[in-house]
Amino acid sequence: MNFKKNPGLPFLIVWLTIIIIGSITVLMYPVYMIPFVIELFIIINISTFFLYALDKLLASAQTRRVPERTLHLTAFLFGSPGALLAMNLFRHKTQKTSFQLMLAWVVLVQVLIATAIVYYLYPSFFNFLQ
């Protein structure tokens, strides 16, 4: 792997490793009454939160940072709540308008996808609109 061509790859590998370890842990020690999909969503958001925290720490140390593309990708892969929480808690990337606009697009696309899935799987849920 050539990390020089894609500097975000090591960070993405760490993010995925945290998700895999969390998922294996949940499978070994299941939390009853919570569906695995919800547990996976929580794990993804915790790992995204920590990736944004790491980027803030690296920014404070003025060293190599997590690329914005990697941050957006992790937010798009259902980590946007963790990303938004970390941004507000650490006041990270809150002054960069282009970053916030891209994250807003990510959230909008996720809401549209989630709405389409719910509409497809549970069409009766939208009966109140009639």
N, C-alpha and C positions, 0 to 999 in steps of 0.2 A: 504494500500500500504506500502511496506517495502522499505523505501528510503535507508536503509543501504546496501541492496543487490544491488541496482541500484542507485548510487549517482547522475547519470546524469538525472534521471527522473524529479526532480523539475525544472531543467533548460529547459528540453524538454517541460514540461507543460507550463512554461512561454513563450517559443518560440511559441508554438501552440496557446496560448491565444492571443498573439500579432497578429498572423495571422488571427484568428477568429474575433477579434475586428476590425482589418483593413478591412477584407472582408465584415463584416456587415456594416461598415461605407461606403464602396464603393457602396454596394447595396442600402443603404439609400440615398446616395448623389452621384449618378453615374457621372462619368466623360465621357461626350459624345465623340464619335469618337475613344475611346480606348476600345478594347474588354476586357471583364472581365478577360480572361486568362492572358492578359498582365498586368492588374492591380494586379492580384493575384501573378504573377511572381515578380513584383516590391515589393509587401508587403513581400513576402517570403525573398527576398534579403535584404530588410531593417532590418527585424527581425534577419536574420542571421548575418548581419553586427553588430547589437547591441549585439548579443550573444558573438561574438568574441571580441568586445570592452569590454564587461563585464568580460570575461576571462582575458584579459590583465590587467584590473583594479584589479581583484582579485589576479593576479600574482604579481602585484606591491605591494599590501597590504600583500603579503605572507600568504594568507588564503586559505580556501577550494576553489578549482578550478572547472571549467566546465570540465568534462572528455573528453578526445580526441575522444572517440567513439561518444559522443553526438555532438561534433563539426563536425565530419565527416558525421554523419547522416543528420544534417541540411544542410550541403553543398551538399550531395547527393540528398536531396529532393528539388532540383532545386535552392539551395541557394549558389552555387559555385561562381557566380560573386560577391556577397556580402562578401563571405568569403575571396576571393582573394583581394578585395579592402581593407578590414579591416586588413588583414595580412600585406599588403604593407604600408598602412597608419600608423598603430600603430607599425610596425616592430615587429609583434607578430608571434611566431613560425617560423620565417624565418631562424633560425639557426638549426632547428631540421629537419634533412634530412628525417627521416622516416615519419614524419608528412607531409612534402611536397610531398614525393613520393606517399603517400596514396591519397592526394588531387589531384595529377596529374592523378592518376588512376580514381578517381571520375569524373574529368572533361572529360577524354577520354571516359569513359562509357556513360556520358551524351551526348557527341557529336555523338557517334555511335547510341544511341537511337534516338536522334533528327533527324539524317540523315535517319534512317530507317523509322521513322514516316513520314517525308517529302517525301521519296521515295514511301511509300505506298499510301499516300493521294494525292500527286501531282507528279505522275511519269513523266509527261511532263517537270517538272523542270530540270530533268537531261538529256534532249535531247541534250544539248550542248556538252556532252561527246562523242556523236557518231560521 
